[in-house]
Amino acid sequence: MSKSSFVLIAAAVLFVIAVPVQAQTGCSDSPENPTAVLALVGSAGALFSTVRARMRARRKPSKR
C-alpha cells in the first residue's frame, strides 16, 4: 500500500469518526460538569506540587 493511499484512508476514517462527535451539542447537555472537573484537576496539581516540595525539603539535610 503506498503512502498516499494510506493517508487518504486515514483522512476518510477521521472524517467518518468526526461526524458523530460533531453531532453533540457541546457542554450544555454533557453528563459531567466541566467546571467541577477543572477544579478537581487544578486541586490535584496544587496538592502534588505542595507534597513534592515538602518531600524535597525533608530530604535536604539542614545546614547549621
N, C-alpha and C positions, 0 to 999 in steps of 0.2 A: 504494500500500500504506500503510495507516495505521500510526501509531506503535505502537499496541497489538498489532497483528498481527506487526509486526517483532520486538517484544520477546518475544512468545510463541514465535515461530520460533527466535529466538536462544537462549532458555532451553531449548527442546527439543533443539537441536543440542548445547548444553553438556552436558545430561544424557546424551545418546547417546554423546558423547565420554568422559564421566566414567566410564561403566560399565566399559569395558575397562581404563582406567587404575586403577580401584579394585580390579580383579581381581589386580593384582600384590600380592605378599605383603610388600613393603617392602624394607628394606636387606639382609635375610638372604640373599637369592639374587641380589642386584644384581651385575652384572658388574664394576662399579668399587668400589673401597674408599672409602667416604665420608670416612674419617679421612685417608687419603692425599691426597684431593682438597682437603680443607680445609687441610691442611698446605701444599700447593703454592700455594693461593690466598693464604694468610697470608704465606708467604715472599715471594711476588711483590709483595704490598703493602708489606712491610717494605723490600724491595730498592728499590722505586720511590721510597719516601719518603726513603731514605738517599741515593740518587743525586740526587734533586731537591734536597735540602738541600745536598749538596756542590757541585752546579752553581750554585746561588744564591750560595754562599759565594765561589766563584771569580769570579763576575761583579761582586760588590761590590768597589770599589777600597778598598785598605787605607788607613786614615786614620792618618798618623804625624805 
